[in-house]
Amino acid sequence: MSNLAERAVDGESNSYTLADLRAGRVPATLPVKAAAALIGVAGSTVYEAVARGTMPALRVGKRILIPTERLLSLLDIEPADAP
């Protein structure tokens, strides 16, 4: 795993790892930069994927948020509480 993907930082100075994502210790949505860091790509790549419709996103005002459950699904990671 790359160092970039090991720790993602959202706009509120919280940081998350892939282990946090797998264990369900992240909020229901993530800012684009935090989601991008978790999957190891640039924020611009996530913005482009959202614009193309290949990355699910919620728009709240000017903010774009990535739903954590959908991110798990895209990464083919089962949530911790799944059997």
N, CA, C and O of each residue as an XYZ file, in Angstrom:
332
protein
N       0.857     -1.179      0.000
C       0.000      0.000      0.000
C       0.896      1.232      0.000
O       1.906      1.288      0.702
N       0.509      2.203     -0.792
C       1.313      3.419     -0.868
C       1.111      4.270      0.383
O       0.089      4.164      1.061
N       2.099      5.116      0.678
C       1.981      6.004      1.837
C       0.791      6.937      1.693
O       0.151      7.284      2.686
N       0.487      7.346      0.463
C      -0.640      8.242      0.232
C      -1.935      7.597      0.684
O      -2.783      8.271      1.269
N      -2.108      6.317      0.430
C      -3.352      5.638      0.773
C      -3.419      5.211      2.232
O      -4.486      4.827      2.711
N      -2.301      5.271      2.947
C      -2.299      4.827      4.333
C      -3.076      5.760      5.252
O      -3.676      5.300      6.223
N      -3.081      7.035      4.975
C      -3.776      7.967      5.853
C      -4.396      9.076      5.021
O      -3.706      9.781      4.284
N      -5.689      9.218      5.149
C      -6.409     10.272      4.437
C      -6.844     11.317      5.449
O      -7.230     10.984      6.570
N      -6.782     12.557      5.059
C      -7.168     13.640      5.960
C      -8.321     14.385      5.321
O      -8.250     14.795      4.163
N      -9.395     14.555      6.098
C     -10.525     15.292      5.547
C     -10.410     16.765      5.908
O      -9.453     17.172      6.566
N     -11.366     17.550      5.488
C     -11.333     18.998      5.696
C     -11.451     19.411      7.144
O     -11.250     20.583      7.463
N     -11.771     18.487      8.031
C     -11.928     18.818      9.440
C     -10.764     18.291     10.282
O     -10.899     18.121     11.494
N      -9.639     18.036      9.649
C      -8.422     17.574     10.311
C      -8.565     16.194     10.944
O      -7.812     15.851     11.855
N      -9.518     15.404     10.474
C      -9.610     14.017     10.896
C      -8.853     13.191      9.872
O      -8.838     13.519      8.685
N      -8.230     12.128     10.329
C      -7.515     11.288      9.378
C      -8.029      9.865      9.483
O      -8.412      9.404     10.558
N      -8.031      9.174      8.347
C      -8.556      7.825      8.268
C      -7.610      6.952      7.468
O      -6.927      7.417      6.555
N      -7.583      5.686      7.826
C      -6.792      4.707      7.089
C      -7.733      3.737      6.404
O      -8.936      3.738      6.665
N      -7.183      2.906      5.525
C      -7.998      1.863      4.916
C      -8.530      0.908      5.983
O      -9.634      0.380      5.852
N      -7.750      0.688      7.033
C      -8.220     -0.159      8.133
C      -9.445      0.466      8.803
O     -10.392     -0.238      9.154
N      -9.424      1.786      8.978
C     -10.590      2.491      9.531
C     -11.794      2.308      8.618
O     -12.908      2.079      9.089
N     -11.568      2.410      7.313
C     -12.647      2.257      6.342
C     -13.239      0.856      6.424
O     -14.458      0.689      6.447
N     -12.365     -0.149      6.469
C     -12.834     -1.539      6.563
C     -13.587     -1.789      7.866
O     -14.555     -2.550      7.884
N     -13.157     -1.161      8.949
C     -13.755     -1.382     10.266
C     -14.979     -0.505     10.522
O     -15.619     -0.624     11.566
N     -15.305      0.369      9.580
C     -16.470      1.220      9.753
C     -16.248      2.388     10.694
O     -17.204      2.904     11.271
N     -15.003      2.814     10.858
C     -14.689      3.915     11.765
C     -14.536      5.242     11.023
O     -13.724      6.083     11.410
N     -15.301      5.427      9.976
C     -15.280      6.688      9.230
C     -16.706      7.211      9.134
O     -17.651      6.437      9.280
N     -16.883      8.507      8.893
C     -18.236      9.058      8.784
C     -18.978      8.489      7.572
O     -18.384      7.818      6.728
N     -20.256      8.760      7.499
C     -21.092      8.257      6.398
C     -20.670      8.828      5.050
O     -20.882      8.198      4.014
N     -20.078     10.013      5.058
C     -19.564     10.614      3.829
C     -18.163     11.159      4.071
O     -17.786     11.480      5.198
N     -17.408     11.254      2.995
C     -16.050     11.798      3.068
C     -15.887     12.912      2.046
O     -16.431     12.824      0.945
N     -15.145     13.959      2.395
C     -14.810     14.971      1.401
C     -13.973     14.331      0.291
O     -13.342     13.295      0.505
N     -13.968     14.933     -0.863
C     -13.258     14.392     -2.014
C     -11.789     14.116     -1.699
O     -11.273     13.056     -2.056
N     -11.112     15.045     -1.043
C      -9.679     14.859     -0.779
C      -9.418     13.655      0.115
O      -8.447     12.930     -0.101
N     -10.268     13.427      1.118
C     -10.085     12.273      2.002
C     -10.346     10.973      1.249
O      -9.607     10.002      1.409
N     -11.393     10.952      0.430
C     -11.690      9.757     -0.364
C     -10.555      9.485     -1.345
O     -10.156      8.336     -1.533
N     -10.042     10.523     -1.959
C      -8.945     10.374     -2.913
C      -7.703      9.802     -2.237
O      -7.059      8.902     -2.775
N      -7.370     10.319     -1.069
C      -6.197      9.817     -0.350
C      -6.369      8.347      0.035
O      -5.415      7.571     -0.021
N      -7.580      7.972      0.424
C      -7.826      6.577      0.794
C      -7.627      5.624     -0.368
O      -7.132      4.513     -0.183
N      -8.009      6.048     -1.564
C      -7.857      5.146     -2.700
C      -6.567      5.379     -3.478
O      -6.297      4.692     -4.463
N      -5.776      6.348     -3.033
C      -4.444      6.545     -3.603
C      -4.411      7.282     -4.928
O      -3.557      7.017     -5.774
N      -5.352      8.220     -5.110
C      -5.353      9.024     -6.330
C      -5.430     10.499     -5.955
O      -5.670     10.848     -4.799
N      -5.224     11.346     -6.935
C      -5.319     12.788     -6.696
C      -6.781     13.202     -6.565
O      -7.673     12.559     -7.117
N      -7.007     14.269     -5.837
C      -8.359     14.797     -5.694
C      -8.981     15.118     -7.042
O     -10.180     14.918     -7.239
N      -8.167     15.618     -7.977
C      -8.686     15.955     -9.307
C      -9.221     14.715    -10.021
O     -10.172     14.809    -10.797
N      -8.621     13.566     -9.764
C      -9.100     12.324    -10.370
C     -10.488     11.975     -9.858
O     -11.339     11.521    -10.623
N     -10.719     12.186     -8.567
C     -12.040     11.914     -7.999
C     -13.049     12.920     -8.533
O     -14.166     12.543     -8.888
N     -12.672     14.201     -8.596
C     -13.583     15.201     -9.157
C     -13.976     14.835    -10.588
O     -15.140     14.973    -10.963
N     -13.014     14.371    -11.388
C     -13.304     13.973    -12.766
C     -14.236     12.765    -12.806
O     -15.148     12.715    -13.631
N     -14.016     11.792    -11.923
C     -14.873     10.607    -11.866
C     -16.298     10.990    -11.466
O     -17.263     10.433    -11.989
N     -16.427     11.933    -10.546
C     -17.748     12.414    -10.142
C     -18.428     13.084    -11.339
O     -19.609     12.850    -11.593
N     -17.688     13.911    -12.068
C     -18.255     14.611    -13.224
C     -18.698     13.626    -14.310
O     -19.706     13.853    -14.978
N     -17.942     12.526    -14.489
C     -18.293     11.501    -15.486
C     -19.423     10.600    -15.016
O     -20.051      9.907    -15.816
N     -19.681     10.615    -13.697
C     -20.724      9.751    -13.154
C     -20.224      8.373    -12.757
O     -21.027      7.489    -12.460
N     -18.916      8.175    -12.748
C     -18.364      6.875    -12.367
C     -18.045      6.772    -10.883
O     -17.745      5.687    -10.386
N     -18.106      7.886    -10.179
C     -17.913      7.908     -8.726
C     -19.175      8.499     -8.119
O     -19.535      9.634     -8.429
N     -19.854      7.745     -7.259
C     -21.061      8.284     -6.634
C     -20.707      9.454     -5.709
O     -19.673      9.443     -5.041
N     -21.570     10.443     -5.685
C     -21.297     11.622     -4.857
C     -22.597     12.307     -4.473
O     -23.613     12.202     -5.159
N     -22.526     13.007     -3.356
C     -23.622     13.861     -2.901
C     -23.140     15.297     -2.994
O     -22.005     15.606     -2.631
N     -23.988     16.155     -3.472
C     -23.646     17.572     -3.511
C     -24.440     18.281     -2.431
O     -25.668     18.209     -2.394
N     -23.722     18.966     -1.554
C     -24.343     19.738     -0.482
C     -23.811     21.156     -0.636
O     -22.683     21.462     -0.249
N     -24.639     22.005     -1.203
C     -24.158     23.342     -1.538
C     -23.054     23.205     -2.563
O     -23.245     22.591     -3.612
N     -21.910     23.770     -2.266
C     -20.757     23.668     -3.167
C     -19.875     22.465     -2.854
O     -18.955     22.148     -3.609
N     -20.158     21.799     -1.741
C     -19.336     20.650     -1.337
C     -19.757     19.391     -2.078
O     -20.934     19.183     -2.371
N     -18.776     18.566     -2.369
C     -19.028     17.249     -2.949
C     -18.548     16.234     -1.922
O     -17.396     16.266     -1.491
N     -19.446     15.331     -1.536
C     -19.125     14.319     -0.536
C     -19.289     12.934     -1.156
O     -20.202     12.696     -1.947
N     -18.402     12.041     -0.789
C     -18.419     10.676     -1.293
C     -19.020      9.777     -0.216
O     -18.492      9.714      0.894
N     -20.126      9.074     -0.527
C     -20.724      8.173      0.455
C     -19.785      7.003      0.765
O     -19.317      6.317     -0.144
N     -19.519      6.786      2.035
C     -18.572      5.755      2.451
C     -19.001      4.364      2.008
O     -18.171      3.582      1.545
N     -20.291      4.043      2.145
C     -20.755      2.709      1.736
C     -20.518      2.465      0.258
O     -20.121      1.368     -0.137
N     -20.757      3.472     -0.557
C     -20.544      3.322     -1.994
C     -19.063      3.194     -2.312
O     -18.684      2.465     -3.229
N     -18.211      3.906     -1.552
C     -16.767      3.788     -1.734
C     -16.311      2.376     -1.393
O     -15.497      1.796     -2.112
N     -16.828      1.822     -0.307
C     -16.516      0.434      0.052
C     -16.910     -0.510     -1.076
O     -16.158     -1.419     -1.427
N     -18.079     -0.293     -1.633
C     -18.569     -1.132     -2.716
C     -17.669     -1.026     -3.946
O     -17.332     -2.039     -4.558
N     -17.283      0.191     -4.305
C     -16.405      0.386     -5.455
C     -15.061     -0.304     -5.269
O     -14.477     -0.818     -6.223
N     -14.580     -0.311     -4.033
C     -13.294     -0.941     -3.725
C     -13.430     -2.435     -3.466
O     -12.442     -3.126     -3.220
N     -14.674     -2.929     -3.523
C     -14.964     -4.338     -3.267
C     -14.494     -4.746     -1.867
O     -13.895     -5.804     -1.673
N     -14.785     -3.870     -0.899
C     -14.457     -4.123      0.514
C     -15.762     -4.302      1.253
O     -16.655     -3.459      1.156
N     -15.884     -5.395      1.993
C     -17.094     -5.617      2.776
C     -16.985     -4.890      4.104
O     -15.928     -4.913      4.734
N     -18.063     -4.242      4.540
C     -18.043     -3.582      5.844
C     -17.771     -4.583      6.960
O     -18.022     -5.778      6.801
N     -17.267     -4.106      8.069
C     -16.896     -4.978      9.185
C     -18.066     -5.777      9.712
O     -17.880     -6.913     10.148
N     -19.271     -5.221      9.688
C     -20.415     -5.930     10.257
C     -21.067     -6.902      9.266
O     -22.056     -7.555      9.597
N     -20.517     -6.996      8.061
C     -21.061     -7.946      7.093
C     -20.655     -9.367      7.462
O     -19.550     -9.578      7.961
N     -21.538    -10.359      7.221
C     -21.199    -11.749      7.584
C     -20.100    -12.315      6.728
O     -19.707    -13.467      6.911
